[in-house]
Amino acid sequence: MIASNLGQTGLRRRARAANPMAEYDRLPAELRLWLAQAVLPWSARSARRAWSNALRRTGGDPEAARQHLSRIEARQISRP
């Protein structure tokens, strides 16, 4: 038996499809700066998707996109 921290579970193990740190390293610098001060733990995939949507909505303005992400995060935090 292989020792691990999974305990005894009937769930099958899955290998990760991608390396989360490599995904984070490929994010744009402006987005990584915003993520460094973010309150919620964003995955690289969801942060990239939200960033792309924010840039599209703001006409490509990075500052406005960061503000949009902050509003999204504030809305998530205020949810019951």
C-alpha positions in Angstrom: 0.0 0.0 0.0 1.3 3.4 -0.9 1.3 6.0 1.9 -0.5 9.2 1.0 -2.7 11.8 2.6 -5.8 10.7 0.8 -6.9 8.3 3.4 -9.2 5.5 2.5 -11.5 6.6 -0.2 -13.4 4.9 -3.0 -12.9 7.9 -5.3 -10.6 7.4 -8.3 -7.5 9.6 -8.5 -7.1 11.9 -11.5 -3.9 13.4 -12.8 -4.1 17.2 -13.3 -4.6 18.2 -16.9 -2.2 21.1 -16.6 0.4 22.6 -14.3 -1.3 25.3 -12.2 1.9 27.2 -11.6 2.8 27.2 -15.3 -0.7 28.5 -16.0 -0.3 31.3 -13.5 3.2 32.2 -14.9 1.6 32.6 -18.4 -1.0 35.2 -17.1 -0.4 38.8 -18.2 1.6 40.9 -15.8 -1.3 43.3 -15.1 -3.5 40.4 -14.1 -0.8 38.8 -11.9 -0.4 42.1 -10.1 -4.1 42.3 -9.4 -4.2 38.6 -8.3 -1.4 39.3 -5.8 -3.8 41.7 -3.9 -7.0 39.8 -4.5 -9.0 38.6 -1.5 -10.4 35.4 -3.0 -8.3 32.5 -4.3 -8.7 32.7 -8.1 -7.6 29.9 -10.3 -5.5 30.9 -13.2 -8.1 29.6 -15.6 -11.0 31.6 -14.1 -8.8 34.7 -13.7 -7.8 34.6 -17.4 -11.4 34.2 -18.5 -12.6 37.1 -16.3 -9.7 39.2 -17.4 -10.5 38.6 -21.1 -14.1 39.4 -20.6 -13.2 42.6 -18.6 -10.8 43.8 -21.3 -13.5 43.2 -23.9 -16.0 45.2 -21.9 -13.7 48.1 -21.2 -12.3 48.4 -24.7 -8.9 47.0 -23.8 -8.2 49.4 -20.9 -6.2 47.4 -18.2 -7.0 49.8 -15.4 -10.7 49.6 -16.1 -10.4 45.8 -16.4 -8.8 45.7 -12.9 -11.6 47.7 -11.5 -14.1 45.4 -13.1 -12.4 42.4 -11.5 -12.5 44.1 -8.2 -16.2 44.7 -8.6 -16.7 41.0 -9.4 -14.7 40.0 -6.4 -16.6 42.4 -4.1 -19.9 41.0 -5.4 -18.7 37.4 -4.7 -17.6 38.3 -1.2 -21.0 40.0 -0.4 -23.0 36.9 -1.4 -24.6 35.1 1.6 
